[in-house]
Amino acid sequence: MDIIGSFALMLALLAAGYACVAGIIGIRSRRPLLIKSARNAGMATFPLVTLAVATLVGSFFLNNFSLAYVVEHSNRTLPGWYKFAALWAGQEGSLLFWSWLLSIWAFVALFANRKKHPELMPYVVVILGGIQLFFLMLNNFVASPFALVGTISAAGAAHVVRLADGNGLTPLLQYGEMDIHPPMLYLGYTGFTVPFAFALGALLGRYPGEKWIHITRRWTMVGWAFLSVGILLGGHWAYKVLGWGGYWAWDPVENASLLPWITGTAFLHSVMMQEKRGMMRVWNVWLVFITYMLTILGTLLTRSGVVSSVHAFAQSSIGSWFVIFLAIIFAVCFGAYWMNRDYLRTDNQLDSVISRESSFLFNNLILLAAAFAVLWGTLFPVFTEWFEGSKITVGPPFFNKVNIPIALFLLFLTGVGPLLAWRRTSISSLKRNFAWPLGAGLAAGIVAFILGDRNFYALMCLILAVFVTLTIFSEFFRGARVLSARSGANLFSSVGQLTMRNTRRYGGYIVHFGIVLIFVGISGQAFNQNVQREMRVGSQLQIGPYTLVAQNFDETSTANYNASRATIEVFKGNRSVMMLFPERRFYTASQVTQTIVALHSSLARDLYVVYAGRSPEDNTPVIHAYLNPLVHWIWLGGLVLVLGTVLALIPSRQPQIVLHAERESVPASARVPVGVGHGDD
Amino acid sequence: MTDLVRLRNLAALVWGAAALMLAVAFAPPLRAQRSPAERAKALDNRIMCMCGGCSEAAGKCNHMGGSFSGPCETAQKEMKEVANRVAMGQSDDLILQSFVQEYGPTVLLSPPTRGFDLWAWLMPIIFSVTGIALAGLVVMRWRHRMTVAPAPRVAPELLARARHDMHGEYDD
């Protein structure tokens, strides 16, 4: 069975290579049939890599312990659902998974555009083919998931060995979210390949106008949404599984996922400048290039061990391949830009400094500053090792100190941007629109200060969160009020109509609201509490308004693990409010212990209880309790962010304009639909 | 008053508000006094656990996969030393410096602010300031390019209808 997988991967490699080479020849010789065959070869990688993936997954389910990858990442007692997760548990499988997702994106992009953009698509075929070729080379020659376990006899003959059982899946991955988090993250990473291919293709082919921007906008949003979900799920997984009470540690691999997200966010904003005003062409092309290069850099950091990371389950010497690939991509991008820079030339003009255009410019700049700060902090230990011979640590205190002010400024711009009109905004309009949201924000800050909030950043975050939320709601309200007055519909249905008339604009506002909720959730960190205590049955632990009483400590076991469980009764005042059951599981196959956190989550706070094990000194059970305010808002914000993105992806419903009889004399050219917010992103 | 003057006034107001907020944030009487235990806890999160097995702050030492996921012996020793030095009345800087002398600069979770390591802090600032300056220049250049062209004529009845529909919300 594994031979089928290997063979499919080899065929996929040939197909990708053919797509790349035949595409180049087709473009140069202008032979449509050759270009068509290149495109078909590019699409053929999808069923072939799918077959390879199906073979590997099938090997997990059939307990094929003659495959080294199956031995390393599965065992007979591993529950079926986690056998899917085993696909991306290690280097070889995760690279195959990457290739598979890439082949899906490539297939959809090529199929959806098979009858469109005949001047642009040949370049896209070549670029997608080239990228697939690189990853399939890794799958075939560097990190094959179909390597066999074998022995070599004294005579020198190789024999395939089928082992009785495998080592099992790392317990950190035996968690429901781990079946979703990596696919989301990888879909985000690989999703940026499509806008990259279109941007580079448009530049190489000097594709006229801003069409590539229109084509790729949805692709970018989808990739960005997947990456957002992947990052948030990763945070949620870390929170619930790692047992340290936090969700973001500024680990290099976490940072690697954040970098393309930040530049992708910048692109989603600056792209509007090009669509609306034909501005920032060079900037947009380079933002797409940089975003894609950062996804590859992220992969390099994840897998190479260049920087120390807790995500150590997929490190190897494969990094040099990614360094070469990154260098090639940069050379191609720079070469394409240099040769075609006149194509990107544009006569940028700004009507007013106070305009949506300049707010986007500053928004982009601040996002880039944030990306640079994260990248710089992540790589700085490498630089110190080069220059000083010793690594230093760049941990959360550095990233927090540098990034929190930047993030708060971005939050401020999130509120300012929508209030500024394209081209020009008058000061009086600015004052009118800003006054009450800013006043309300400051009032909220003063109330919080009086109530005892002395954390500067938390206060600033609250003020800005209220300000941004009110600006968003006022945008909905003002538009809906106009619609309501005109159509006679009530305000709520007018909000719905308004949103559906310009889904991109109002979907974007909902995304902004999601970001506000995430910021509020993060600001709660300033008030975290935690207590660790040795507890016998009947012992008490006080944290915030809760009293935790240990009721029992017992043991259970399943085929996969043995568990030690604590039973903790939680009181609020004298009232028993819940029972919590934190666990420690010892996985027999991998001989690793894993904490299972007991979590009671509400909008106000999370009570997070960890059974840390038995004290090494006197064997007494140790309970670590955390009280983390507002964490739930982060996950809620993530949900709102996804809903907003989905809404923005839905095509806008055009308003139906019916002209009255007396106005029918108006010339056709003057019949401009006066829809509120229509076309104004 | 011209738009430019109004803009300057607005900018002065914003800068004033920002300065006030900073003053409020850092003015000593308004800063909450931290207890020795809170100070020690904050310091525990600024130094690494030097056991070599967890890559965590001493205050967050958490050996995933081990038999005990509380702070290890090394982290406990570090935290005890922090608590002792806080009790002796030593300043935060002095306490951190004593750890650097004992374990080297890797014990600090953020780079020191001297020598080559200072660049860790300077570069994000240099990048941001340069970026803002460049963006300002770009804005000025684009603004300078703007030439006033006569606006296309719009039928008065269409204009009146649009104004009526907008209820004066977008009159700028």
Interface residues (C-beta under 8 A of the other chain):
Chain A: P171 L172 L242 G243 W244 G245 G246 M279 S308 V310 D347 N348 Q349 L350 D351 S352 V353 I354 S358 L361 F362 L365 I366 L368 A369 F372 A373 W376 G377 F380 F383 T384 F387 E388 S390 K391 I392 T393 V394 G395 P396 P397 F398 K401 V402 I406 A421 R424 T425 S426 I427 S428 S429 L430 K431 R454 F456 L459 M460 R478 R481 V482 A485 R486 Q532 R584 V592 T593 Q594 T595 V610 A612 G613 R614 S615 P616 V622 H624 V666 A670 V672 V674 V676
Chain B: D3 R6 L7 L10 M21 V24 A25 F26 L30 R31 A32 N45 R46 M48 S55 E56 A57 K60 N62 M64 G65 G66 S67 F68 S69 G70 P71 E73 G104 P105 T106 V107 L108 L109 S110 P111 P112 F116 D117 W119 A120 W121 M123 P124 F127 S128 G131 I132 A135 V138 V139 W142 R143 R145 M146 T147 A155 E157 L158 R161 A162 D165 M166 H167 E169 Y170 D171 D172
